[in-house]
């Protein structure tokens, strides 16, 4: 499976929760698959959806799911010890690990080579870290949401992108409708 197929599979699971989605193609894919006002699409700032999601989870009680990529997490490794040391049991970090920088042309990442983000998250002190294959993600993600325990899920999958248009929604509209969802 590639990332867009994973997002299509988990869309019904994440639909009723606050979602902060990684930059570029992942946000475009989620927007195309299941646009929701509870989705915050990152149109820039690589490596920050996990940090923004954690801050949001710490600030309120709703379940927050950050969808990040291995390339983005590798550009902001400081997010993993920050997550480990600021536990929010309403937070799930889903790292879609396709071993590539998907939004910039599928260049290989170190996570596709020797670096294990599962091992890195555990070494940083994250207590509930699960590595899963793409086809098995749905039940694992649902269990993490239902378990109400901060969880880092590393989902291994194939690299690949689909062709799709950019999100034409104004960033202010994305922000405002998401903030309304957070407050509601």
N, C-alpha and C positions, 0 to 999 in steps of 0.2 A: 504494500500500500504506500501511496505517497501522501504528503501532508493534507492535500485537499480532500482526499478520500477519508482520512481520519476525521477531519473537521465535519464532513458530511455525516459520518457515523455518530459523532458525539453531540451534534447540534441539539437533538432532543433532550439530552442529559443536562446540558449547560444552559438551556433556554431560560429557565426561571431564576438564574443566578446572575450576579454581577460578574462580567467578564472583561478583563483587560488583555487585549490581543496584541501580539508582537507586530513590529513594523512591516510595511511593504506587503508582499504577497500574502502572508498569513491573514492580515487584516482584510485585504481585498477578497480573499477566498471566503472568509467567514461572512463578510458583508454580502457577497453574492449568494452564499448557501442559505443563510438564515439571519438577515438583518434584524436586530432587536435594539430597542432603546437602552437595554441593559448592557449592551456591548460598547466598550470604549476602544475605538480603533486607533492604534498608534500609527500616525502618518510619518513619523520621524523618531529620532532619539533611540537608536539601536541600543539594546541592552538594558532598557529601563522598565519594561512592562512588569517584570518580577518585582522590582522595587516599588513601583507605583501601586501594584496590587497589594503588596504587604502593607504599605502605608494606609491604603483604603481599608483593609481588613482590621487593622489596629484601631481605626477611627470609628468603626460601627460594627453592628452584629450580623449583618447579612453575609451569606457565603460569597466569597470572592475567589474566582478562578483566574489565574494569570496563565495565558498561553504564550510560551516563549520558545525560542529555538536554541539549539545547541550553539550556533554561531553567536547569537546575542548574549547568551549566558557567559560564553567564553570572553566576550568583550567587557563584561562587568562581573568578574568573579567575586567582587566584594559583596554582591547580593546574597550569595549563599551563607557566609558567616553572619551577615545581618539578619537573614531569615532565621538561622539557627538560634540566635541570641535574642530574638524578639518574637516569641511564639504567639501566634494568633490561630486559635483552633477553628476559625471560620475561613481559613486560607488554604487553597490548594495551588501549588505551582506545577503546571504541566509543561515539561520540556519536551518538545517534539524534536527528537534527535535523528536527523536524516544525514548526519555526517557532512553537511554542506552549508554554505552561506547561500540559502535559497534565493533571497531577494536580490542578490548581486550577480547571479550567473552560475550558481551551483559549484563554486570553488570549494575544494575539500576543507573541512575544519579538522582540528586535532582530535575532536570527539569521534571522528570517523577513522582515526588512526589509533594512537596508543592511549589517549586520555579518556578515562571513564568519568562522566559527569555524576554517575551514581556514587562512585567511590569518592569523588571530590565533595559532593554534598554530605556524605557521611563523615568524611574527615573534617569538614567545617562544623560539625556538631548537629546537623539535621538528624532528628531521631527517627522519623517515619519516612523512609526513602524506599520507593518501589521502582524497579526496572521491569518494563513490560514490553512485549512485542506488539506491534500495531494492531493485529487482529484481536488481541485480548484486552485492549484498553477500556472499552465501554464499561464492563462490570467492575473493573478496578477503579475507574474514575467515580462511578456511582457509589461504590463502597467508601471511597475516601470522603465524598461529600456527606454521605449518611453517617460516617463515623465521627464527624465533628472533631477531628484531630488534625492539626496542621500536617500536610502531606506534600512531599515532593515526588512527582511521578516522572520518570524518564522513559519516554516511549520511543523505542527504536523502530525506525521505518526506512523506506527507500527514499532516495533523493529524486526530485522531479517537480516540475511546475506545470501548471496549466496556463493557457493564455486567457487573460481576462482584463477588463478595463480597470483603470484606477477608480478609487472612490471619489465621486464627484460631489458628495455632500460637503458642505462648508464645515471646516473644523470647529467653528463656534457652535454650529448646530449639533455636531457630534458631542461636544462637551456639554452643552446645555441639556440635551435630552438625557444624557447619562447622569448628570447631576440631579435631574428630576427623579430618575430611577433610584438613585442612592437615597434621596430624601424621602421617597414615597413608601 
